[in-house]
Amino acid sequence: MNTEYPYVICLMMTSVDGKILGEKWGNSPKMNLLKETFEKVHEQIGIGAWIVGRTTMEKDFTDFEKPIIKKGHQEVDRLDFVADHKSSNFAIAIDGKGKLGWKEPILHGDHVISILSESVKDGYLAHLRDIGVSYVFAGKNEIELKIALKKLRNLFGIEKLMLEGGAHINGSFLNEGLINELHQIENDVLWITYKIN
């Protein structure tokens, strides 16, 4: 195991044909039971830091809030920002272009960390600083996951990380060899664990 990075456990739910959760699955009692099972497994695994991509974060957590760009002349150095916080739990979003609309630095009791590229607007960074959202840079124009994970470990002391993104983010972690375990939930009762690294 590479100790430069947090130990990553990917938790996802899939249909029997291997597709991940989508809107077309509907809102049936069976579907709601599957979602409840997902949350129970998340709690049972018990990792206090979780990470998703922008699409999952805005759909499931920020309700498609528009990004706030602070007005006026802003010049913000492209240095990582660790806000003053008391939490040992973290909600982490991979948001390379700075498109998530944050209004506060806490999400479900967890301190928010945004993974950004250096191409984001100065006014966006100024707003995150003002409200106390931490952020780290992990690439000039595109996110480099290995840089992001090293910084999460070094700056925030995150040793274990729950990956709960969509297919794109989960696949990117897998392609980079960054997933240590995969936990897959099917049909609301089947919980399969694969040890990868």
Stockholm file with secondary structure:
# STOCKHOLM 1.0

chainA/1-197         MNTEYPYVICLMMTSVDGKILGEKWGNSPKMNLLKETFEKVHEQIGIGAWIVGRTTMEKDFTDFEKPIIKKGHQEVDRLDFVADHKSSNFAIAIDGKGKLGWKEPILHGDHVISILSESVKDGYLAHLRDIGVSYVFAGKNEIELKIALKKLRNLFGIEKLMLEGGAHINGSFLNEGLINELHQIENDVLWITYKIN
#=GR chainA/1-197 SS CCTTSCEEEEEEEECTTSCBCCGGGCSCHHHHHHHHHHHHHHHHHTCSEEEEEHHHHHHHTSTTCCCCCCCSCCCCCSCCBCCCCCCSCEEEEECTTCCCCCSCSEETTEEEEEEECTTSCHHHHHHHHHHTCEEEECCSSSCCHHHHHHHHHHHHCCCEEEECCCHHHHHHHHHTTCCSEEEEEETTTEEEEEECC
#=GC SS_cons         CCTTSCEEEEEEEECTTSCBCCGGGCSCHHHHHHHHHHHHHHHHHTCSEEEEEHHHHHHHTSTTCCCCCCCSCCCCCSCCBCCCCCCSCEEEEECTTCCCCCSCSEETTEEEEEEECTTSCHHHHHHHHHHTCEEEECCSSSCCHHHHHHHHHHHHCCCEEEECCCHHHHHHHHHTTCCSEEEEEETTTEEEEEECC
//
